[in-house]
């Protein structure tokens, strides 16, 4: 008995990519050759990245608060956005 959508002739071998003889290009070639290794970032790099992300988020929140509470800044944003 066949399940709906499957034929009698399907098998595990048919599921493989048929064009394996074609040479890989670009990123697929690099990944297949495994010529690079990934190393986890060090503690210093993590701290620098976290500082940048938190700093930009703080800058964004201050900008939103100024936009909502300061009429001059609100007008400045609308005039620059034109």
Secondary structure, 3 states (H helix, E strand, C coil): CCCCCCCCCCCCHHHCCCCCCCCCCCHHHHHHHCCCCCCCCCHHHHHHHHHHHHHHHHHHHHHHHHHHHCHHHHHHHHHHCC
